[in-house]
């Protein structure tokens, strides 16, 4: 399993790989050095759709610059949260490879809560 860098800026590095025919993504925060993993197409699309909804809210007038996404784990009682600026949101939307069909798909977002 070899990962390849697909995008990087001053805050984030996005890598991808294929594992068992399934796309996998690692999103690493430069400061703090944590990595958030997206396993498979469904997780990628849930994350992508949440980023889209943040950008839409921003553009519709909230003008909030900081957004916090929290993720519950089914496998443990732990919760993972990440804070993103609107520039981070825009970067990650551009960095995650998505087809036009994927951009139009509807996905369940029950596992992701938005707090800002």
Buried (B, 14 or more C-beta within 10 A) or exposed (E): EEEEEEBBBEBBBBBBEEEEEEBBBBBBBEEEEEEBEBEEBBBBBBBBBBBBBBBEBBEEEEEEEEBEBEBEEEEEEEEEEBEBEBEBBBBBBEBBBBEEEBEEEEBEBEBBBEEB
